[in-house]
Amino acid sequence: MEDFSIWRKVIGWAILWYTSYRFVKRFNSTKCPEYSCRIITVIHAIIITVINCKLLFFSGTWPFDMLGLPNNPIEIDVISVSLGYFFYDFIWCLHYNTEGPIMLIHHMISIVTMSISLWMGVSGVEVLATIFGSEISTIFLDLRWFIKYHKMHDTTVGITNDILFVLLFVGFRIFLGGYLAYCELLSPAPIIMKLGGSCMYLVNCVFLFQVLSFARYKAKKLLFKQPSKPTFTTSEKESKPEMNGHTNGNAAGDMANGVRYRSTTEAK
């Protein structure tokens, strides 16, 4: 009965996130669907980042030492909120076909790992730590999309946001995330949770190459005053609109045009 109650919460949160999206979309009917979806993404990222920060660093819990322990009720509730969100967002991505295989794999690993944590009743601390590290950079990634949408990407606000995004991504997802994955491997956590954590870190390493390519592109643009966009062919522009997902296979160009390289454990 308790397991059923947990999954009922997850389903309820998924429905609530979708309902919130429909509500927001109603007030943005003249904009593309991704605009409303990203608003929901930012709301989730901010809420989860604040809650997890308090739980992990200000409530007597230290995520690098307390791994593989039984979940407490608060951890279950917070994981349920995020799992419900990821179910909603994964279905949204499939419906609008905005994401490439790496992002879809990232979402699937996130969903499976959180589901296993709830099912087995353990490793809530490391799951919340992973979500925290992902969503704190997702906030600035999605803010960048809005900045780009409103043509403010070359302003001081846009440049500052880009710098913060890159620093937070590398600092939290790569350095602290790598240390967390190492600690997880040495912990008494179930092997399936160790495997999930390792897979998530490998996906973040793939994203790292895209982020570094983006950072290199932005640095060149600022230092050498390159054009604000990478060059596309006419056929590419016509076949793949800029505001709906991937515009081409170039990582730097995709990041510069607001493509949704997000986050769990990443974000749109």
Number of C-alpha atoms within 10 A of each C-alpha: 5 7 11 9 10 17 17 13 17 24 19 15 21 22 16 16 24 21 13 16 19 16 12 17 20 12 10 13 11 9 11 12 18 20 22 20 21 21 19 21 24 21 12 20 26 16 12 21 23 13 13 23 16 13 20 18 12 10 10 9 13 15 21 18 13 18 22 21 16 17 18 13 10 11 21 20 16 18 26 24 21 26 26 23 23 26 21 20 22 17 12 16 20 12 9 12 12 19 19 15 8 14 23 15 14 24 24 16 19 26 20 14 25 26 17 15 23 23 12 13 17 22 28 26 27 27 24 27 25 27 24 27 25 26 30 26 26 30 25 24 29 25 20 27 25 18 19 17 15 9 11 15 21 13 11 10 12 18 17 14 19 20 14 13 23 18 13 19 27 18 15 21 31 21 13 17 23 19 14 24 25 15 18 26 18 11 17 14 18 16 12 12 23 22 15 19 25 19 18 25 21 16 17 28 16 11 22 17 13 19 21 15 17 21 19 13 20 22 13 13 14 14 8 9 10 13 10 14 13 13 10 12 7 8 8 13 13 11 9 13 12 17 18 19 22 23 23 16 9 14 21 22 22 21 23 21 23 24 25 25 23 24 28 30 30 30 27 29
